[in-house]
Amino acid sequence: MPVRIRKRKSLTRFIAPLATMMILGYFGFHAFNGQYGIRAHLAMQNRMDKLEQHLAERTIVREKLESRVSLLRTGSLEKDMVDQYVRSQLNMARDDEVVLILR
């Protein structure tokens, strides 16, 4: 009894691995370069670090300004001292005043 042996075509045995490699390549590419990929994650981390540093700088400036404003609140300084400080910072005087500059 003769046995027939069917010879597989050489292309058919490469279709499944080729399709698998194409699918893995597609997802691998987008895992690195996609909107939520590794590169985007690193870029977001760098931006977040810069923004946190900027926030820390702004917080320090805000605390300094808050401490200066707290000195100007009612009861902590006399009005004459506040007036003197404002005039020295703004470099202004009234028309009827005489200014002496001592260096």
C-alpha positions in Angstrom: 0.0 0.0 0.0 1.6 3.2 -1.1 1.7 6.1 1.4 1.4 9.5 0.1 3.6 12.0 1.7 2.6 15.6 1.2 5.4 17.9 1.1 4.6 21.2 2.8 5.3 24.3 0.9 8.2 26.3 2.3 6.2 29.5 2.6 3.4 28.1 4.7 5.6 27.2 7.6 6.9 30.8 7.8 3.5 32.6 7.8 2.7 32.1 11.5 6.1 33.1 12.9 6.3 36.1 10.5 2.8 37.3 11.6 3.8 36.9 15.2 7.0 38.8 14.7 5.1 41.6 12.9 2.6 41.9 15.7 5.3 41.9 18.4 7.3 44.4 16.4 4.2 46.7 16.2 3.5 46.5 19.9 7.2 46.8 20.8 7.6 49.9 18.7 4.6 51.6 20.3 5.8 50.5 23.8 8.9 52.7 23.2 7.6 55.4 21.0 3.9 55.7 21.7 2.0 58.4 23.5 2.3 56.5 26.8 5.5 54.7 25.9 8.9 54.6 27.6 10.2 57.8 25.9 7.0 59.7 26.7 7.3 58.5 30.3 10.9 59.7 30.6 9.9 63.1 29.0 7.1 63.5 31.6 9.5 62.6 34.4 11.9 65.3 33.3 9.2 67.8 33.0 7.8 66.9 36.4 11.2 67.3 38.0 11.6 70.7 36.4 8.2 71.8 37.6 8.8 70.5 41.1 12.0 72.5 41.2 10.2 75.6 40.0 7.5 75.0 42.6 10.1 74.8 45.3 11.6 78.1 44.2 8.2 79.8 44.0 7.3 78.4 47.5 10.5 80.0 49.0 9.6 83.3 47.4 6.1 83.1 48.6 7.2 82.3 52.2 9.5 85.3 52.1 6.7 87.6 50.9 4.3 86.2 53.5 6.8 87.0 56.2 7.3 90.5 54.9 3.5 91.0 54.7 3.1 89.7 58.3 5.4 92.5 59.5 3.1 95.0 57.9 -0.1 93.8 59.6 -1.9 95.9 62.2 -0.2 95.9 65.6 3.3 94.6 64.6 4.7 97.9 63.2 3.9 101.5 63.8 2.6 103.6 60.9 5.7 105.8 61.0 8.0 102.8 60.5 5.9 101.5 57.6 5.8 105.0 56.0 9.6 105.3 56.3 10.1 101.8 54.8 7.8 102.5 51.9 9.5 105.8 51.1 12.9 104.3 51.2 11.8 101.4 48.9 9.9 103.5 46.4 12.5 106.4 46.6 9.7 109.0 46.9 9.1 112.1 49.1 6.4 114.7 49.4 6.8 118.2 47.8 7.2 119.9 51.2 9.9 117.5 52.6 13.6 117.9 52.5 15.6 114.8 51.8 19.1 114.4 53.1 21.2 111.6 51.5 23.9 110.3 53.8 26.5 107.9 52.4 
